[in-house]
């Protein structure tokens, strides 16, 4: 059982936490640019950037708690992971849909980079949310 837990943590670090380092920088940039745009004409977009950025930062804190043992309560960690999954899902769909930029899906490097930066942390986050839901009766 201990080997399985260590393997899950190792895979979570490689495929979830490391790409999240890049994403948390983008989330901080989103919060900053959204806060600067709050007094502009693009108010709904500014609110969306601030909300997605804050949710992304909370998701990174939840991911850090899972991977590196940051001591936060089980319920907070669940909600932080859920915020991160929601933020990453919205951002991935927004990028993949072509609303912001058009991804070149014919280029292998673009597909691999998009998959590693966005899709891998999304699957790892969903996996840990499901694990939290399965273990909620054991903890509380």
C-alpha atoms as one frame of an Amber mdcrd trajectory, in Angstrom:
protein
   0.000   0.000   0.000   2.849   2.372   0.793   4.432   1.779  -2.636   1.131
   2.613  -4.351   0.803   5.874  -2.407   4.383   6.879  -3.205   3.854   6.048
  -6.884   0.699   8.184  -6.975   2.559  11.077  -5.348   5.498  10.707  -7.761
   3.255  10.675 -10.833   1.282  13.590  -9.392   4.472  15.618  -8.978   5.771
  14.905 -12.486   2.517  15.261 -14.400   0.519  17.568 -12.133   2.632  19.782
  -9.923   5.520  20.621 -12.290   3.276  21.916 -15.109   1.247  23.728 -12.455
   4.312  25.841 -11.688   3.959  27.419 -15.125   0.194  27.663 -14.770   0.388
  29.415 -11.390   2.582  32.080 -12.971  -0.070  32.536 -15.651  -2.763  32.627
 -12.955  -0.900  35.378 -11.086  -0.578  37.287 -14.347  -4.314  36.803 -14.946
  -5.192  38.150 -11.497  -2.875  41.115 -11.968  -4.109  41.999 -15.467  -7.727
  41.415 -14.442  -7.323  43.695 -11.424  -5.832  46.400 -13.647  -8.707  46.034
 -16.112 -11.470  46.277 -13.509 -11.862  49.999 -14.155 -11.838  49.629 -17.919
 -14.686  48.939 -20.324 -13.950  45.195 -20.340 -15.402  44.631 -16.868 -16.827
  41.095 -17.460 -13.534  39.897 -18.915 -11.631  41.423 -15.988 -13.863  39.609
 -13.488 -13.364  36.362 -15.421  -9.571  36.781 -15.371  -9.534  37.522 -11.633
 -11.850  34.600 -10.841  -9.935  32.107 -13.014  -6.623  33.330 -11.651  -7.688
  33.028  -8.013  -9.145  29.587  -8.674  -5.892  28.555 -10.374  -3.812  29.762
  -7.436  -6.074  27.859  -5.026  -5.697  24.774  -7.213  -1.918  25.091  -7.039
  -2.092  25.306  -3.241  -4.251  22.166  -3.214  -1.842  20.383  -5.555   1.090
  21.410  -3.373  -0.767  20.057  -0.355  -1.282  16.700  -2.060   2.234  16.383
  -3.493   4.440  17.909  -0.825   2.390  17.509   2.343   1.380  21.121   2.933
  -0.751  20.984   6.060  -4.251  22.195   5.250  -7.519  20.586   6.272  -8.997
  17.801   4.195 -12.107  19.814   3.287 -10.108  22.890   2.220  -7.784  20.734
   0.134 -10.807  19.204  -1.629 -12.274  22.622  -2.433  -8.883  23.967  -3.532
  -8.422  20.995  -5.874 -11.947  21.469  -7.198 -11.245  25.169  -7.860  -8.062
  24.236  -9.720  -9.826  21.617 -11.837 -12.600  24.067 -12.694 -10.165  26.817
 -13.590  -8.028  24.505 -15.691 -11.061  23.070 -17.442 -12.349  26.510 -18.397
  -8.905  27.714 -19.513  -8.243  24.552 -21.541 -11.596  24.714 -23.286 -11.110
  28.409 -23.958  -7.691  27.828 -25.519  -8.706  24.679 -27.378 -11.850  26.294
 -28.754  -9.772  28.985 -30.446 -11.355  31.924 -28.663  -7.969  33.342 -27.751
  -5.433  31.808 -30.101  -5.660  29.139 -32.730  -3.648  26.108 -31.683  -1.698
  24.421 -34.457  -2.755  20.826 -33.874  -0.676  19.650 -36.845   2.521  20.454
 -34.993   3.533  17.620 -32.666   5.394  19.907 -30.277   2.294  22.058 -29.767
   0.140  19.032 -29.043   2.673  17.595 -26.575   3.167  20.940 -24.842  -0.573
  21.622 -24.596  -1.111  18.097 -23.301   1.619  18.344 -20.679   0.848  21.881
 -19.508  -2.959  21.722 -19.513  -4.318  18.196 -19.907  -1.999  16.283 -17.538
  -2.655  18.548 -14.516  -6.367  18.412 -15.330  -6.425  14.601 -15.221  -4.255
  14.506 -12.092  -6.565  17.037 -10.422  -9.676  15.066 -11.359  -7.994  11.890
 -10.059  -7.265  13.503  -6.693 -10.775  14.989  -6.429 -12.189  11.493  -7.003
  -9.775  10.076  -4.384 -10.940  12.732  -1.932 -14.574  11.848  -2.616 -13.870
   8.143  -2.097 -12.012   8.745   1.183 -14.361  11.333   2.684 -16.047   8.736
   4.899 -12.705   7.547   6.263 -11.471  11.008   7.241 -14.555  12.728   8.646
